[in-house]
């Protein structure tokens, strides 16, 4: 194994080992501070981060507003308060070592307001901001106004080229690095484009070489690339080290830090990770963001699959083969199905899936009365956690709507991620993970259910394993 050489990140030489920033409360001030204290780059999630009262007790994110806009303002306040508190925790626990970054999603609700609020309230405590889930053109301008380095997350050289030409060329000195996130292997939301086949993974090396070539065009040959997604142990990536085609490289770990003592996820989640088999992580497109995402297969995802499978196209008037009437809703209004679809619909109703819910694509899905009530309640309780939500049809516009029907094939992402973050229920909630998570089971480092400290994990990674 080649020796790991320190790399300049956010103004300081550190180990080229980066903690990935994960979701709602999954990487926090404690985990990121420990990672920085071990000499790497710790990253806490700035997505609706937890905050605490004067006694150190968790402040529940309970929404009291009567309208979506009122609840949205509450969400922004929670996010800013939590981000500032997690930055302080990370700073204190890092012991002045390593670097502390914050991760945000560009398509999260009020992302720019949250960024300004956290960076203002935590001045000097955050050294860099990573940002993906969309095309974060303004991240450079926002970070530059606080003297903080920025790290866009991209899945191709083409995406970075567009960001640079439109915005980043005006702030070259604070571009700390570019995160290449493999769209097939990373956990959470994935950057697959419409031209890429989710079932045919592309090798990361050619894509990173393409990214480096684009960066060199802009005088960024020495700006680090962070390789993220599918990284388990560095022995498997040794040919990337000191590789002139790749250039300065660091490696970002999202899944392995989940299984550490400082990781805030529940014990049930940690036990589940230790038992995963290959193929248990499922690339799907149920997310209300519209992006692909990777999560552990469980009853939560199974129900979403089944919900979409019980789906038929309809027309509001007889046309073509859609001539078979079918009553929908409390008013029993007629829609028209094909003969085969009507037979399926009747059978689903007989099996208890009595509620036919309309989708934006002129289809019906069939669910139980209880599930229909849950879907409607979650849609009504929307607090605008995304810039645009397929599930609830919320959007950060004057109208406050995407202009489309709410989509019952999706789910409230805020609800499920808050629940799994703060409970032991890993079966009925969305559990994000990278596609290598099955390797916990057979990696000798975790034998007999051993859960290391962050420092032990970083030491292990330095050896190449």
N, C-alpha and C positions, 0 to 999 in steps of 0.2 A: 504494500500500500504506500503510495506516495505521501510525503508529509503534507499536512494542511498548512498553507501559508496564510498569514493574516491578510486581511483585505480592508481597504478603506471604505467605511460605510458611515454616512452622516457625520463626517468630520473626525472619525476615530478609527484606528486599526483594531479590528476584532476578528474572531474566528469566523470563517465563511459559513456559519451555521445559523439559520434563521428560523425562529418559531413562526409558523403560519398563524395569522389572526383569524379566529373562527367564530362566526355567528354571534348569537345572543348569549353572552356570559359564558362562552365555552373556552375562550382564552381571556384572562383577566389580569388585573394588576399583580396578583400573587404569582401566577404562572410566568408572565412576561418578565417580571422583576427577577425571578429566579434564573430565567434563561440568560438575562443580561449579566447577572452576577457570576454566571459560569463563563462569561467571556464572549458570548454571542450577541445576537440581536433578538430581543424579546418583543413580541407584538401582541398588544391587547386589542380586543374587539371594541370598536367605538359604535357598534350597532345596538342601541338601547341597552347600554351597559348598566349593571347593577349599581345602586347607591345605597348608603347606609345612614341611619340616624345617629344622634349623638352618643347612643349606647352601643353603636356598632352593629345594630340589628338591620337586617335587610328591609329596605323600603319597598313594599309591594307596589307594583305598577298597576294601580286600580284607576279606572277612568270614570269620571263622574259627569263629564259633559253630556249634554242632551243631543248635540249634533255632531256630525263627523268632524266639522271644522274645530269645534270646541275640544273634542277629544284629541285631534291632531296637535293642537297647541299644548295640551298636557303631555303628549308623547315627546314633542320637541324639548320641553322642559326636563322631563325624565332623562332623555338622551344626553343633554348637555351636563346635567348634574352628575349622572353616572360616569360619563367620560372623564370629567375632571377628577372625580374621586379615584377612578382606576388608574389614571396617570400618576396621581400622588402616591398611591400604594406601590405602583411599579417603581417609581423613582426611589422611594424609601428602601424597598427591598433589594434594589439592584446594587446597593452599596457603592454607587458612583462608577460601576464597571459597565462594560458593554454599551449597548445602545437600546433605547426604548422607542418603538414605533407604535403607531395606532393604525388599525385597519378599518376602513369604512367602505360601504357599498354605494356607488354613485347613484344607483336607482332606489336607494332607501328614501323614505319620506324626509323632506327638508334637509337633504344631505349637506347643502351649502351652509344653511343656518347652523346646523349641528357642528360642522367643522369650525366655523368662525367662533361659535360659543365655547367649544372645548379648547381650541388653540389659544383663545384669549384668556380663558380661566386657568389654563395650565401652562402659562408661558415659562419656557426654560426647562420643562419637564419632559417634553416630547421632542425627539430628534428627527423623526421622519413619519410620513403618512403614506401607507400603501392604499391603493384604491382601484377597484375593479367593478365588475357587474355593470357594464355599460361603457360608454366612451367618455371618460372624465376630462373633458377639455379644460375646465376651469380649475382643476386641482392645482396646477402649477401657480396660477395667479394667487389663489387663496393661500397656499403654503408660503409663497414668496413674501406675502404681506406680513408674515410672522417670523420670517427667517428660518423656516423649517424645510428640510429636504422632502422631495416627493418621489413616489415610486409607483408608476402606473402598472397595472396588471393587464397583460395582453396575452393573446394566444397565437399571434402571428406577427411577422415583420410588417405586413401590410397595415395592420391596425396601428402599430407604433408610428409608421410613416405618416398616417393621417393625423394622429395626435400631434406629432412634432410640427408638421407643416402648418397646421391650423393654430396651434397655441404654444407648444412647449419651446419653440425656437426663441421665444422672447424671454425665457427664464432658464437658460442652459446651465447656469452655475449651481442651481439647487436641484437639478435632476440627479438624485443620489444613485439611481439604478433603475433597471427595468425588470419587472417580475414576469418571466414567461411561465404561464400556468398551463400545463398540459390539459387540453379540453376533454380527453377521454379518461384520464386516470385520477384527476384531482377530486377531492371531496367537495361537497357543497355545490354551488352553482358553477356551471361549466360554460366556457366561451365557444361552443361549437357554432360555426356559421351555417347558413342555409345551404351552402355548397358542400359541406362536409358530411360524411356518412357516420352517424353515431355508432354503427356496427363495424366500421373499418378504421381502427386506430391508425394514426400516422405516427411514424417514429419521431421522437423529440429532437434528436440531433440535427437533422436537416432543417427543421423549423427554427431551431435556435441559431444555427449558422446563418440562415436567411435573416433573422432578426439582427444578428451582429453585423452583417453586411450593410443593412439599412442604417444601423447606428454609426458605422464607420463613415458613411456618406455625409453624415452630419457632424463629424469630428468627435464622435463619442466612442472611439475605439477602446478607451480605458475605463469607461463607465461600466460598473458591474452589471451582470445579468444574474438574477436569482432564478434558479431552476426549481420550479414548484410542481407538484403533482407526480405521484409515482415514485418518489424518492424514499427508499427504506434504509439502505445502508450505502455508504460511499464507496465501498469496495466494488460495487456494481457500476460506479460512475467514474472510476479511476482515469479512464481515457479522456475525460472532460478536463481534468486538472492539467494546467500548463499546456493547454491545447491552443495554438495560435488562431485556429478558426473560431474557437469559442470565446477566447479572451478572458478577462477577469470574471470569475464565476463564484457564486455562493449557492448554497443549497437550502431550500426552504422545506421544513418538515411540518406538515399539518396533522397527520394522523398519529404518529408516534408520541407526540407530547400529550395526547389525550390520556395515555396510560402512564401518568406520573403521580406522585403523591401531591404535588401542588396543583394538579389539574382539578378544576372545580366541578367536573361532571360527577354524577352520582355513582355510588358503588355498583348499582345495578347496571349502569351503562358500561362501567369498566369490566364487569364480569361478562357482559354480552360481547364485548370486543375480544376477550380472551377465547371465546367459543366460536367465533365466526369461521366459516368455511369459504373456500374460493367460490366466487360467484354470488355470494350473499349481498354484495353491494350492487345496487340496481341503478343504472342510468335511465332517467325517466324525464318526462316533460309535463308533469302535473303542477309544477310550481306556478303560483299566481304571477310571477315575474315574466313568464313566457320563456325563460331560459331553461335549458336542460339542467338537471342536477343529479348528483350521486348520493344515494342514501342506502342505509341497511334495509333489506327486505324484511318486513314485519307485517302484522295485521293492519297497520295504518296504511301502508302502501298497497297491500292486497285489496283492501276495500276500495281504494281509488281505482285500481285496475278493473275490479269487478263493476264499479259504478260506470266506467266508460264502456265496458263490454256490453252492458245492458243499454244500448243506445240505438236509436233508429232515426232516420231522416223523416221529416214531415213537410207537408205543404198546407197552406191555410185554405186552399180551394182544390177541387179535383183537377189533377193535371197528370198526363202521361199514365204511369202505372200507379201513381198515388191517388187512388180512388176509393180506398176502403176507410170509412169514417171511424174515428176513435175519439171518445170524449176525454177532455183534459181539464183538470183544475176543479175548484169548488163550483164553478158555474157550468161545468160540463160542456165547455165549448168544443166544437168539433174541429179536429185536424184530420188530415188524410195521409194514410200510410200505404205502402205496397202490401200485397196479400201476404207475403212471407213475413214482413215486419209486423203486421197486425197479429199473426199467429204467435210470434215471439212475445209481443207486448201482452197479449192475453195470458200467456203462460207465466210471464213474470208477475203479473198482477195476482194470479192464482197462488203464486209462491210467496206472497206477502209484500212484494215491491209495488205497492199500490199508488205511489206518488210519481207522476210524470212531470219532470222539471225541464223547462225550455233552456236551451243553450244559445249562445250568440250565433251558432252555425246552423240554425234551423233544424236542430235535432232535439230529441227528447231522451233524457236518461231516467231510469226507473229505480227508485229507492224506497225504503220503508218509510212509514209515517214519522218514526222517531228520527231517522237520518234527515228527512226533509226539514223537520222542525229545527234540528241542529244547524243545518246549512243556512236556513233563513235567519236564525238568531245570530250566527257568526257574521253574516253579511250585514245585518242591521247594526251590530256592535263595532263595525269597522272604525279604526282610529287613524287610518291613513299612514300606515307604516312603510308603504312603498310610494314611489313617485306616480306609479300607475299600477293598479291591481286588477287582474282579470277576474278574480273571485268575487270582489265586491263592487267593481266598476268605479272605485275611487280614483281620482287623478288630481295632481297638483295644478289645477287650472282654475280659472275664474268660475267655471261651471261646476268644478268639483267632481267631474265624471269623465270617464273614457268615451262616453257617447254610445257605448255598446251595452247589451244586456250583461248582467252579472253572470259569471260562468260557474254553474254548480258542479262541474267536473273537477274543480280545483279545491282549495282549502284556505283557511286563515293561517298564514304562515307565522304571524306574530303570536297567535294563541298557542300553536303547537310547539314552537321553539321556546317560548317562555315556560310552558309546562314541562317539557323534557329537561330544561335547564334547572328546574327547581323542584323536581319530584323524582320518584323512582320508576315512573312508568315509561319504559322504553319500548313497549309493544304497541301502544296506541298513539304514538307521536312520531314525528319525523326525526330520524336519527341520521344526521349527515356523517359520512366517513369516506375516506379515499378507498380506491379499489384494491390497495395492498393491505387493507385492515385484516384480512384473513391470515396474514403472516404472524400476527401475535401468537397464534395457537402453537406454532411449531418453532418459533425463535427461542433458542435456549436461554436467552437473556430473561425471558419471562416465565421460565420453568416453574411449575408448582404455583402458578398464580402470582409470581413476584411482581410487585409494582415499584419501580425505582423512583428516586428523587430526580428532579430536573438535572441536577449536577451529575448524578450517576449516568443519566441518559446522554448528556453532552459528552462525558468522558468516553462512553461506549462508542458514540458516533466518531469521535476523533481517531479511534483505532481502525475505523473502516467498517465496523460491524454495527 
